[in-house]
Amino acid sequence: MKRCFVLLFFVVSAMVAQPSGRMDAGGGRVLEMISAYRITRMTQELGLADTQIASILPRLRERDSIEIVYRKEQAADYKLLENEVSKRSPSERKIAEIMEGMQEREQLYQEEIERIRQEILEALTVEQQAGFIVFEVRFEKELKDLIDRVRGGYGNEGNNNPQSRRHE
């Protein structure tokens, strides 16, 4: 398990090193590696059977793809919104259109993610469903903590680094 954590640390280090968080070929590769790590851990922790893995894997990949597209499109609209708001005379109509598009995308994204989550849960036993929910929350927290450590410098968790205290 420690070896997996060290591997994930290096993957996240590479991800953080990506300029401006762009999802170019390198960033996409990092996300693939994180996804593979997530699936490996999930399989071990939930004790998934091969048939369950075969059922869940496409859903997890679909969720990851939806997440990537959603984040890219929201970031693009945020840039448009930021540019419009920073103008001397921003167009209320254009701002409203951008915000409406962002809200519609958010709604669609939430619906798709919930649909996929339900499909994943249907492939699991009740005990595995509970484990899946716990795993997802714990994994996301571990990933965020790891990213914070990489950005703040590995081993600097206890110092007075404001970046490492941001999410407390």
Buried (B, 14 or more C-beta within 10 A) or exposed (E): EEEEEEEBBEBBBBBBEBEEEEBEEBBEEBBEBBBEBBBEBBBEBBEBEEEBBEBBBEBBBBBBEBBBEBEEBBBEBEEBBEEBEEEEEEEEEBBEBBEEBBEEBEEEBEEBBEBBBEBBBEBBEEEBBEBBEEBBEEBEEEBEBBBBBBBBEEEBEEEEBEEBEEEE
